[in-house]
Amino acid sequence: MKKYVFFVTLLAVVFVGCSPKKSSAKESEEVSSKQETVQEIPDFIKIRPGDKVILNSPQVFWEITILLNYEQKKWLAEQTNTNEDVSDEEAYLYLQNKREEFFQSLGLSEDLYNQYSFDHYQKIQDFLEKNPQYKEAYENSQNL
């Protein structure tokens, strides 16, 4: 008799524990997607698209880089939300066009931005080591 009660109890626990919890899973997906879209650019990043900037310091470089990462994630989300079949080439051209618009809105070119990173590599790295909030913001901007 004890074996029978134990067996029935075990079966009940297995069935209750393994039953799908549709509402919980759905709610966690909704919360997760809301968190991804709500994630904002940190307050200490003062540069915004459309602000004219002079790329003359590692701080400005990192602010542009972090902002660019956030913008790229937004562009990718916009493109995937269109429900259109887009070829790899079209997607690449779309992102290239958006990047060009982004740099133009700042009064820069992507070439100037890239050249600054080559010319001032060590200063850029030193700035990141001395300013952990920028390092964290950069890492977060990549993991959106």
HUBELVEN-V761326 format. One record per run of one state. SS is the DSSP state (A for helix, B for strand, O for the rest). FROM is the first residue (numbers start at 1). TO is the last residue. If there is no record, write none. Layout:
ss: {SS SS}
from: {FROM FROM}
to: {TO TO}
This chain:
ss: {O A O A O A O A O A O A O A O}
from: {1 2 19 22 39 58 81 88 106 110 120 121 131 132 143}
to: {1 18 21 38 57 80 87 105 109 119 120 130 131 142 144}
